[in-house]
Amino acid sequence: MGTLSVDVFNYVQRFACLVDRCEDTCCKDWRISVSERDRGLFGQALPLYENLIVKDSDGYQIAKGPDGHCVALTGGACKVHAQHGEKALSNICANFPRMFRLINGSLVKAASMGCPEVARLCLYGEDPFRLEEAQQDDFHLGDVRDQSFEDLQATDRRAVVKALLDLVLESGTTTGQALVRVFTLAERLEPLPHSQWAGAIPRLMAEAGSLAIPVELLAADPLLEVLAEAIQQPKVAETLRRRAATLSSGDAYRGLYQGEVRSALDAILKRFIAAEMTRIGFPFVSITSAGQDYGLNLVEWAANLAVRTLTLRHLLLAHVDPEAGRAPEPAVIVEVVYRFCRAVSHSPAVSAEKALRQAIGERGAGYLAALIALLPED
């Protein structure tokens, strides 16, 4: 046991679990898996609580009560944590919503917006995506596997990540422009060795920013099908399903995406893109606790990032007050985003999402621009 140097985003550094003040604890409804190592340590150190761990066809997990809550949850807090400290927890319980990856021996720390507090910090915090250096206790990092990217230096990796985050968050850049440029960059970075990415990024970014993308015409809105499937996931609140259902009842909502509403939602969506990029390690295709559900190559990752962002754009627009013409309040936006992330980030990709991701990859930036134009930005 020891400490490791870690690259960590500012929003993760500032994160602290709200415990009993959290509006939607992660200690309920979720399947909290337990590794063989954790089960062994748990049984040796805390035999009194060994009955908290049960086994099913997928392995060991923390037991849940009839209400779907972890049986160790008492008064909104974990009694194991309270009585025995963080080291008594399983890796998932200790780490979530934080996410770790090792790239060429360098540890990177991000987090999931499936947590309401992480969503608040990412969407409304000050400079949340600034990359910092810190120290990390390695006790709960036994499941993190090192992934090799040939000849990639840590300084170059940081430079590439920063450049792409700056591109997305640049003032004056719309959500659509950010997504098209990220996708175009992904297409051009894919065939290059990782060692060349940092040097090629400035030129490729300049080229991506000056491209004229021909927009296709779409007869239907495939994003509505993605949304309809995504909101059927078990962790989605019924209120979210009802709101999303209003989108298929007509096109009136599309006219709301203008002026102050568009400006407000654009700021949120660009931060969503940035947060997802940090969570999945974009553009370094790597395995996280959610596997590689974003795709197996960089172009697929960029396409899926676009699909999820544009699907969320529809969902947020469904929460706009049509009479007042105002964007939803921050508390509503946080709830929509964290519930959306729970639905799509911690469950297998729905079939419509996979199909649309493939269509963007095959048909290119013109098709992506057509999806963006479903809600005109000008």
C-alpha beads as a LAMMPS data file, in Angstrom:
LAMMPS data file: protein, C-alpha beads

378 atoms
377 bonds

1 atom types
1 bond types

-500.0 500.0 xlo xhi
-500.0 500.0 ylo yhi
-500.0 500.0 zlo zhi

Masses

1 110.0

Atoms # bond

1 1 1 0.000 0.000 0.000
2 1 1 1.221 3.505 -0.802
3 1 1 0.450 6.673 -2.716
4 1 1 0.654 7.425 -6.413
5 1 1 0.941 10.642 -8.369
6 1 1 -2.310 11.293 -10.223
7 1 1 -3.569 13.680 -12.904
8 1 1 -6.939 14.842 -11.623
9 1 1 -9.550 17.238 -12.922
10 1 1 -10.481 20.138 -10.673
11 1 1 -14.119 19.065 -10.285
12 1 1 -12.972 15.706 -8.848
13 1 1 -10.582 17.413 -6.448
14 1 1 -13.447 19.518 -5.148
15 1 1 -15.891 16.618 -4.882
16 1 1 -16.986 15.354 -1.479
17 1 1 -19.834 12.897 -0.952
18 1 1 -22.923 14.607 0.498
19 1 1 -23.812 11.417 2.432
20 1 1 -27.276 11.887 3.992
21 1 1 -27.699 15.253 2.231
22 1 1 -27.583 13.677 -1.228
23 1 1 -30.904 13.914 -3.046
24 1 1 -30.448 10.500 -4.709
25 1 1 -27.938 8.237 -2.985
26 1 1 -25.936 5.754 -5.028
27 1 1 -26.473 3.252 -2.172
28 1 1 -29.854 2.240 -3.584
29 1 1 -31.052 0.414 -6.709
30 1 1 -27.528 -0.113 -8.094
31 1 1 -25.820 -3.494 -8.296
32 1 1 -22.657 -2.910 -6.267
33 1 1 -20.209 -5.615 -7.271
34 1 1 -17.510 -6.911 -4.938
35 1 1 -14.227 -8.421 -6.145
36 1 1 -12.817 -11.667 -4.797
37 1 1 -10.027 -9.640 -3.186
38 1 1 -12.461 -7.301 -1.459
39 1 1 -14.603 -10.194 -0.250
40 1 1 -11.544 -11.885 1.238
41 1 1 -10.361 -8.738 2.970
42 1 1 -13.851 -7.959 4.168
43 1 1 -14.344 -11.435 5.617
44 1 1 -11.011 -11.365 7.426
45 1 1 -11.222 -7.851 8.841
46 1 1 -14.965 -7.575 9.472
47 1 1 -16.486 -11.036 9.823
48 1 1 -19.435 -9.463 11.614
49 1 1 -20.488 -7.846 8.314
50 1 1 -19.697 -10.726 5.972
51 1 1 -23.420 -11.326 5.545
52 1 1 -23.577 -8.000 3.685
53 1 1 -22.066 -9.763 0.673
54 1 1 -24.176 -12.111 -1.446
55 1 1 -23.468 -14.040 -4.610
56 1 1 -25.471 -14.189 -7.822
57 1 1 -24.806 -15.418 -11.368
58 1 1 -22.557 -12.406 -12.030
59 1 1 -20.445 -12.833 -8.889
60 1 1 -20.399 -11.156 -5.500
61 1 1 -22.347 -8.010 -4.677
62 1 1 -23.492 -5.967 -1.707
63 1 1 -26.867 -7.199 -0.459
64 1 1 -29.936 -4.986 -0.843
65 1 1 -32.997 -4.823 1.332
66 1 1 -36.637 -4.988 0.153
67 1 1 -36.542 -1.237 -0.526
68 1 1 -33.609 -1.657 -2.928
69 1 1 -31.205 0.094 -0.546
70 1 1 -27.866 -1.358 0.510
71 1 1 -28.435 -3.185 3.799
72 1 1 -25.568 -1.179 5.337
73 1 1 -27.326 2.131 4.642
74 1 1 -28.593 3.609 7.892
75 1 1 -30.025 7.115 8.118
76 1 1 -28.589 8.039 4.739
77 1 1 -25.045 6.965 5.699
78 1 1 -23.052 3.730 5.411
79 1 1 -22.615 2.088 8.810
80 1 1 -19.527 0.172 7.614
81 1 1 -17.851 3.430 6.570
82 1 1 -18.959 5.200 9.735
83 1 1 -17.709 2.472 12.056
84 1 1 -14.626 1.186 10.257
85 1 1 -13.508 3.853 7.766
86 1 1 -13.025 3.955 4.018
87 1 1 -10.578 1.050 3.892
88 1 1 -13.331 -1.332 4.983
89 1 1 -15.331 -0.545 1.843
90 1 1 -15.280 -2.409 -1.447
91 1 1 -13.413 -0.711 -4.295
92 1 1 -16.611 0.482 -5.981
93 1 1 -18.074 1.868 -2.757
94 1 1 -14.836 3.688 -1.950
95 1 1 -14.253 5.070 -5.451
96 1 1 -17.624 5.884 -7.027
97 1 1 -18.354 8.344 -8.583
98 1 1 -14.625 8.731 -9.138
99 1 1 -13.158 6.858 -12.099
100 1 1 -9.521 5.865 -12.536
101 1 1 -7.441 4.735 -15.496
102 1 1 -3.752 3.970 -15.915
103 1 1 -2.186 5.057 -19.187
104 1 1 1.441 4.030 -19.652
105 1 1 1.796 3.897 -15.888
106 1 1 0.289 7.360 -15.342
107 1 1 -2.836 7.466 -13.179
108 1 1 -5.730 9.688 -14.310
109 1 1 -8.724 10.501 -12.092
110 1 1 -12.118 11.672 -13.357
111 1 1 -15.724 11.094 -12.235
112 1 1 -19.214 10.257 -13.447
113 1 1 -22.043 12.758 -13.680
114 1 1 -24.347 9.935 -12.622
115 1 1 -23.720 11.515 -9.210
116 1 1 -25.781 14.693 -8.586
117 1 1 -22.906 16.483 -6.822
118 1 1 -20.454 15.711 -9.641
119 1 1 -23.044 16.988 -12.138
120 1 1 -23.339 20.246 -10.152
121 1 1 -19.573 20.722 -10.072
122 1 1 -19.139 19.978 -13.780
123 1 1 -22.058 22.090 -14.985
124 1 1 -21.769 25.059 -12.635
125 1 1 -18.388 24.880 -10.892
126 1 1 -15.531 27.304 -11.505
127 1 1 -12.922 25.976 -13.965
128 1 1 -13.985 22.341 -13.377
129 1 1 -11.880 20.785 -16.137
130 1 1 -8.512 22.194 -15.182
131 1 1 -6.032 19.321 -14.958
132 1 1 -4.031 19.200 -11.732
133 1 1 -1.465 16.935 -10.100
134 1 1 -2.141 15.302 -6.733
135 1 1 -1.401 12.224 -4.639
136 1 1 -3.725 9.225 -4.453
137 1 1 -3.844 6.400 -1.924
138 1 1 -3.607 3.164 -3.929
139 1 1 -5.495 0.914 -1.472
140 1 1 -8.667 0.781 -3.616
141 1 1 -6.955 0.764 -7.029
142 1 1 -6.357 -2.976 -7.285
143 1 1 -8.820 -3.332 -10.169
144 1 1 -7.223 -0.608 -12.316
145 1 1 -5.213 -2.094 -15.172
146 1 1 -2.425 -0.301 -16.986
147 1 1 -3.074 0.316 -20.692
148 1 1 -0.291 0.874 -23.166
149 1 1 -0.196 3.593 -25.822
150 1 1 3.027 3.202 -27.741
151 1 1 5.552 6.066 -27.423
152 1 1 2.992 8.347 -25.758
153 1 1 4.596 10.676 -23.223
154 1 1 2.584 11.891 -20.233
155 1 1 3.255 15.530 -21.140
156 1 1 1.937 14.958 -24.670
157 1 1 -1.150 13.175 -23.350
158 1 1 -1.922 16.123 -21.056
159 1 1 -1.386 18.581 -23.918
160 1 1 -3.797 16.698 -26.198
161 1 1 -6.492 16.432 -23.511
162 1 1 -6.177 20.120 -22.648
163 1 1 -6.304 21.178 -26.304
164 1 1 -9.510 19.245 -26.958
165 1 1 -11.180 20.480 -23.778
166 1 1 -10.227 24.055 -24.674
167 1 1 -11.676 23.524 -28.157
168 1 1 -15.027 22.376 -26.760
169 1 1 -15.239 25.074 -24.086
170 1 1 -14.020 27.957 -26.267
171 1 1 -16.181 31.039 -25.881
172 1 1 -18.270 31.658 -28.970
173 1 1 -18.205 28.024 -30.089
174 1 1 -21.649 26.451 -30.295
175 1 1 -22.448 22.906 -29.251
176 1 1 -22.806 21.910 -32.879
177 1 1 -19.484 23.418 -33.904
178 1 1 -17.754 21.699 -30.985
179 1 1 -19.189 18.293 -31.889
180 1 1 -18.335 18.571 -35.590
181 1 1 -14.779 19.676 -34.844
182 1 1 -14.246 16.899 -32.296
183 1 1 -15.587 14.313 -34.757
184 1 1 -13.459 15.681 -37.602
185 1 1 -10.382 15.641 -35.372
186 1 1 -11.126 12.051 -34.390
187 1 1 -11.219 11.024 -38.052
188 1 1 -7.815 12.637 -38.648
189 1 1 -6.162 11.483 -35.425
190 1 1 -7.260 7.856 -35.771
191 1 1 -4.630 6.783 -38.348
192 1 1 -1.747 8.677 -36.704
193 1 1 0.572 7.147 -34.073
194 1 1 -0.253 8.423 -30.593
195 1 1 3.229 9.900 -30.361
196 1 1 2.341 12.342 -33.184
197 1 1 -0.964 13.583 -31.784
198 1 1 0.345 16.478 -29.705
199 1 1 2.321 17.880 -32.647
200 1 1 -0.518 17.408 -35.145
201 1 1 -3.349 18.796 -32.996
202 1 1 -2.819 22.554 -33.714
203 1 1 -2.818 22.025 -37.476
204 1 1 -5.758 19.616 -37.399
205 1 1 -7.767 21.953 -35.167
206 1 1 -7.207 24.829 -37.571
207 1 1 -8.312 22.656 -40.496
208 1 1 -11.381 21.396 -38.638
209 1 1 -12.407 24.951 -37.801
210 1 1 -12.310 26.075 -41.418
211 1 1 -14.120 23.137 -43.030
212 1 1 -17.404 23.744 -44.813
213 1 1 -19.601 20.760 -43.926
214 1 1 -22.447 19.984 -46.358
215 1 1 -25.626 19.272 -44.384
216 1 1 -27.839 16.360 -45.418
217 1 1 -31.613 16.520 -45.243
218 1 1 -33.302 14.207 -42.749
219 1 1 -36.866 12.993 -43.145
220 1 1 -37.112 11.888 -39.511
221 1 1 -35.425 12.528 -36.174
222 1 1 -33.434 9.411 -35.165
223 1 1 -32.438 11.055 -31.879
224 1 1 -36.017 10.729 -30.647
225 1 1 -35.756 6.968 -31.083
226 1 1 -32.493 6.936 -29.104
227 1 1 -34.127 8.977 -26.347
228 1 1 -37.247 6.803 -26.310
229 1 1 -35.119 3.680 -25.754
230 1 1 -32.712 5.301 -23.294
231 1 1 -35.422 6.511 -20.922
232 1 1 -36.751 2.961 -20.553
233 1 1 -33.661 2.067 -18.520
234 1 1 -34.562 1.013 -14.969
235 1 1 -32.854 3.980 -13.260
236 1 1 -34.927 6.616 -15.096
237 1 1 -37.575 8.496 -13.115
238 1 1 -41.133 8.453 -14.426
239 1 1 -41.168 12.267 -14.522
240 1 1 -38.304 12.165 -17.021
241 1 1 -40.183 9.681 -19.182
242 1 1 -43.279 11.898 -19.243
243 1 1 -41.248 14.960 -20.204
244 1 1 -39.451 13.102 -22.976
245 1 1 -42.760 11.841 -24.340
246 1 1 -43.793 15.422 -25.131
247 1 1 -41.068 15.649 -27.762
248 1 1 -42.743 13.151 -30.048
249 1 1 -46.083 14.942 -29.947
250 1 1 -45.089 17.724 -32.327
251 1 1 -42.424 20.123 -33.537
252 1 1 -43.399 23.152 -31.471
253 1 1 -40.565 22.582 -29.006
254 1 1 -37.976 23.095 -31.741
255 1 1 -38.837 26.770 -31.950
256 1 1 -37.796 27.227 -28.322
257 1 1 -34.144 26.618 -29.134
258 1 1 -33.153 30.202 -29.794
259 1 1 -31.995 33.347 -28.040
260 1 1 -31.381 33.093 -24.303
261 1 1 -32.608 29.496 -24.151
262 1 1 -30.070 28.374 -26.747
263 1 1 -27.267 30.312 -25.070
264 1 1 -28.066 28.812 -21.664
265 1 1 -28.396 25.247 -22.933
266 1 1 -25.289 25.566 -25.107
267 1 1 -23.208 26.415 -22.046
268 1 1 -24.551 23.318 -20.267
269 1 1 -24.116 21.020 -23.259
270 1 1 -20.536 22.090 -23.862
271 1 1 -19.716 21.331 -20.237
272 1 1 -21.484 17.991 -20.628
273 1 1 -19.227 17.193 -23.605
274 1 1 -16.144 18.155 -21.607
275 1 1 -17.232 16.094 -18.596
276 1 1 -17.906 13.040 -20.746
277 1 1 -14.522 13.446 -22.424
278 1 1 -12.839 13.344 -19.019
279 1 1 -14.946 10.396 -17.850
280 1 1 -14.225 8.162 -20.850
281 1 1 -10.631 9.330 -21.355
282 1 1 -11.271 10.851 -24.784
283 1 1 -9.353 10.753 -27.086
284 1 1 -7.365 7.831 -25.634
285 1 1 -9.606 4.816 -26.213
286 1 1 -9.386 2.883 -22.966
287 1 1 -11.365 0.543 -20.768
288 1 1 -13.215 1.865 -17.736
289 1 1 -15.555 0.196 -15.269
290 1 1 -18.280 0.635 -17.891
291 1 1 -16.204 -1.274 -20.460
292 1 1 -15.885 0.104 -23.989
293 1 1 -19.542 0.765 -24.599
294 1 1 -18.659 4.056 -26.290
295 1 1 -17.110 2.063 -29.128
296 1 1 -13.906 0.306 -30.105
297 1 1 -12.174 3.121 -31.962
298 1 1 -11.835 6.878 -31.770
299 1 1 -14.335 7.685 -34.533
300 1 1 -16.982 5.582 -32.782
301 1 1 -16.223 7.388 -29.534
302 1 1 -16.646 10.791 -31.175
303 1 1 -19.884 9.670 -32.857
304 1 1 -21.337 8.354 -29.604
305 1 1 -20.297 11.504 -27.759
306 1 1 -22.306 13.439 -30.329
307 1 1 -25.318 11.108 -30.093
308 1 1 -25.506 11.410 -26.316
309 1 1 -25.015 15.174 -26.352
310 1 1 -27.714 15.753 -28.952
311 1 1 -30.085 13.352 -27.196
312 1 1 -29.555 15.289 -23.968
313 1 1 -30.187 18.521 -25.889
314 1 1 -33.658 17.210 -26.800
315 1 1 -34.327 16.177 -23.212
316 1 1 -33.279 19.541 -21.777
317 1 1 -35.422 21.346 -24.318
318 1 1 -38.412 19.321 -23.103
319 1 1 -37.929 21.041 -19.731
320 1 1 -38.053 24.588 -21.129
321 1 1 -41.074 26.606 -20.050
322 1 1 -42.708 27.441 -23.416
323 1 1 -44.673 30.382 -22.013
324 1 1 -41.800 32.072 -20.217
325 1 1 -39.260 31.084 -22.887
326 1 1 -36.617 30.475 -20.222
327 1 1 -34.147 27.654 -19.784
328 1 1 -34.777 25.311 -16.839
329 1 1 -33.477 26.325 -13.415
330 1 1 -30.034 24.948 -12.424
331 1 1 -31.560 22.446 -9.981
332 1 1 -33.744 21.033 -12.767
333 1 1 -30.820 20.873 -15.186
334 1 1 -28.666 19.035 -12.645
335 1 1 -31.438 16.493 -12.063
336 1 1 -32.015 15.941 -15.778
337 1 1 -28.305 15.528 -16.485
338 1 1 -27.449 13.181 -13.633
339 1 1 -30.506 11.008 -14.303
340 1 1 -29.675 10.939 -18.010
341 1 1 -26.087 9.937 -17.221
342 1 1 -27.270 7.165 -14.908
343 1 1 -29.469 5.842 -17.689
344 1 1 -26.927 5.899 -20.506
345 1 1 -23.526 5.729 -18.803
346 1 1 -24.109 2.793 -16.484
347 1 1 -26.165 0.553 -18.761
348 1 1 -25.431 -1.103 -22.122
349 1 1 -25.938 1.184 -25.114
350 1 1 -29.444 0.871 -26.547
351 1 1 -29.829 -0.485 -30.074
352 1 1 -30.923 2.870 -31.541
353 1 1 -27.836 4.538 -30.087
354 1 1 -25.548 1.897 -31.589
355 1 1 -27.246 2.199 -34.973
356 1 1 -26.972 5.991 -35.014
357 1 1 -23.343 5.850 -33.885
358 1 1 -22.615 3.517 -36.792
359 1 1 -24.486 5.736 -39.254
360 1 1 -22.448 8.798 -38.248
361 1 1 -19.224 6.823 -38.571
362 1 1 -20.153 5.605 -42.035
363 1 1 -21.733 8.778 -43.437
364 1 1 -19.403 11.265 -41.771
365 1 1 -19.549 14.858 -40.610
366 1 1 -22.325 15.806 -43.047
367 1 1 -24.728 13.424 -41.377
368 1 1 -23.666 14.633 -37.933
369 1 1 -24.272 18.223 -39.084
370 1 1 -27.758 17.159 -40.197
371 1 1 -28.534 15.823 -36.718
372 1 1 -27.294 19.068 -35.203
373 1 1 -29.453 21.074 -37.624
374 1 1 -32.598 19.320 -36.394
375 1 1 -32.605 22.199 -33.890
376 1 1 -31.211 25.134 -35.903
377 1 1 -28.530 27.102 -34.064
378 1 1 -28.910 30.332 -35.983

Bonds

1 1 1 2
2 1 2 3
3 1 3 4
4 1 4 5
5 1 5 6
6 1 6 7
7 1 7 8
8 1 8 9
9 1 9 10
10 1 10 11
11 1 11 12
12 1 12 13
13 1 13 14
14 1 14 15
15 1 15 16
16 1 16 17
17 1 17 18
18 1 18 19
19 1 19 20
20 1 20 21
21 1 21 22
22 1 22 23
23 1 23 24
24 1 24 25
25 1 25 26
26 1 26 27
27 1 27 28
28 1 28 29
29 1 29 30
30 1 30 31
31 1 31 32
32 1 32 33
33 1 33 34
34 1 34 35
35 1 35 36
36 1 36 37
37 1 37 38
38 1 38 39
39 1 39 40
40 1 40 41
41 1 41 42
42 1 42 43
43 1 43 44
44 1 44 45
45 1 45 46
46 1 46 47
47 1 47 48
48 1 48 49
49 1 49 50
50 1 50 51
51 1 51 52
52 1 52 53
53 1 53 54
54 1 54 55
55 1 55 56
56 1 56 57
57 1 57 58
58 1 58 59
59 1 59 60
60 1 60 61
61 1 61 62
62 1 62 63
63 1 63 64
64 1 64 65
65 1 65 66
66 1 66 67
67 1 67 68
68 1 68 69
69 1 69 70
70 1 70 71
71 1 71 72
72 1 72 73
73 1 73 74
74 1 74 75
75 1 75 76
76 1 76 77
77 1 77 78
78 1 78 79
79 1 79 80
80 1 80 81
81 1 81 82
82 1 82 83
83 1 83 84
84 1 84 85
85 1 85 86
86 1 86 87
87 1 87 88
88 1 88 89
89 1 89 90
90 1 90 91
91 1 91 92
92 1 92 93
93 1 93 94
94 1 94 95
95 1 95 96
96 1 96 97
97 1 97 98
98 1 98 99
99 1 99 100
100 1 100 101
101 1 101 102
102 1 102 103
103 1 103 104
104 1 104 105
105 1 105 106
106 1 106 107
107 1 107 108
108 1 108 109
109 1 109 110
110 1 110 111
111 1 111 112
112 1 112 113
113 1 113 114
114 1 114 115
115 1 115 116
116 1 116 117
117 1 117 118
118 1 118 119
119 1 119 120
120 1 120 121
121 1 121 122
122 1 122 123
123 1 123 124
124 1 124 125
125 1 125 126
126 1 126 127
127 1 127 128
128 1 128 129
129 1 129 130
130 1 130 131
131 1 131 132
132 1 132 133
133 1 133 134
134 1 134 135
135 1 135 136
136 1 136 137
137 1 137 138
138 1 138 139
139 1 139 140
140 1 140 141
141 1 141 142
142 1 142 143
143 1 143 144
144 1 144 145
145 1 145 146
146 1 146 147
147 1 147 148
148 1 148 149
149 1 149 150
150 1 150 151
151 1 151 152
152 1 152 153
153 1 153 154
154 1 154 155
155 1 155 156
156 1 156 157
157 1 157 158
158 1 158 159
159 1 159 160
160 1 160 161
161 1 161 162
162 1 162 163
163 1 163 164
164 1 164 165
165 1 165 166
166 1 166 167
167 1 167 168
168 1 168 169
169 1 169 170
170 1 170 171
171 1 171 172
172 1 172 173
173 1 173 174
174 1 174 175
175 1 175 176
176 1 176 177
177 1 177 178
178 1 178 179
179 1 179 180
180 1 180 181
181 1 181 182
182 1 182 183
183 1 183 184
184 1 184 185
185 1 185 186
186 1 186 187
187 1 187 188
188 1 188 189
189 1 189 190
190 1 190 191
191 1 191 192
192 1 192 193
193 1 193 194
194 1 194 195
195 1 195 196
196 1 196 197
197 1 197 198
198 1 198 199
199 1 199 200
200 1 200 201
201 1 201 202
202 1 202 203
203 1 203 204
204 1 204 205
205 1 205 206
206 1 206 207
207 1 207 208
208 1 208 209
209 1 209 210
210 1 210 211
211 1 211 212
212 1 212 213
213 1 213 214
214 1 214 215
215 1 215 216
216 1 216 217
217 1 217 218
218 1 218 219
219 1 219 220
220 1 220 221
221 1 221 222
222 1 222 223
223 1 223 224
224 1 224 225
225 1 225 226
226 1 226 227
227 1 227 228
228 1 228 229
229 1 229 230
230 1 230 231
231 1 231 232
232 1 232 233
233 1 233 234
234 1 234 235
235 1 235 236
236 1 236 237
237 1 237 238
238 1 238 239
239 1 239 240
240 1 240 241
241 1 241 242
242 1 242 243
243 1 243 244
244 1 244 245
245 1 245 246
246 1 246 247
247 1 247 248
248 1 248 249
249 1 249 250
250 1 250 251
251 1 251 252
252 1 252 253
253 1 253 254
254 1 254 255
255 1 255 256
256 1 256 257
257 1 257 258
258 1 258 259
259 1 259 260
260 1 260 261
261 1 261 262
262 1 262 263
263 1 263 264
264 1 264 265
265 1 265 266
266 1 266 267
267 1 267 268
268 1 268 269
269 1 269 270
270 1 270 271
271 1 271 272
272 1 272 273
273 1 273 274
274 1 274 275
275 1 275 276
276 1 276 277
277 1 277 278
278 1 278 279
279 1 279 280
280 1 280 281
281 1 281 282
282 1 282 283
283 1 283 284
284 1 284 285
285 1 285 286
286 1 286 287
287 1 287 288
288 1 288 289
289 1 289 290
290 1 290 291
291 1 291 292
292 1 292 293
293 1 293 294
294 1 294 295
295 1 295 296
296 1 296 297
297 1 297 298
298 1 298 299
299 1 299 300
300 1 300 301
301 1 301 302
302 1 302 303
303 1 303 304
304 1 304 305
305 1 305 306
306 1 306 307
307 1 307 308
308 1 308 309
309 1 309 310
310 1 310 311
311 1 311 312
312 1 312 313
313 1 313 314
314 1 314 315
315 1 315 316
316 1 316 317
317 1 317 318
318 1 318 319
319 1 319 320
320 1 320 321
321 1 321 322
322 1 322 323
323 1 323 324
324 1 324 325
325 1 325 326
326 1 326 327
327 1 327 328
328 1 328 329
329 1 329 330
330 1 330 331
331 1 331 332
332 1 332 333
333 1 333 334
334 1 334 335
335 1 335 336
336 1 336 337
337 1 337 338
338 1 338 339
339 1 339 340
340 1 340 341
341 1 341 342
342 1 342 343
343 1 343 344
344 1 344 345
345 1 345 346
346 1 346 347
347 1 347 348
348 1 348 349
349 1 349 350
350 1 350 351
351 1 351 352
352 1 352 353
353 1 353 354
354 1 354 355
355 1 355 356
356 1 356 357
357 1 357 358
358 1 358 359
359 1 359 360
360 1 360 361
361 1 361 362
362 1 362 363
363 1 363 364
364 1 364 365
365 1 365 366
366 1 366 367
367 1 367 368
368 1 368 369
369 1 369 370
370 1 370 371
371 1 371 372
372 1 372 373
373 1 373 374
374 1 374 375
375 1 375 376
376 1 376 377
377 1 377 378
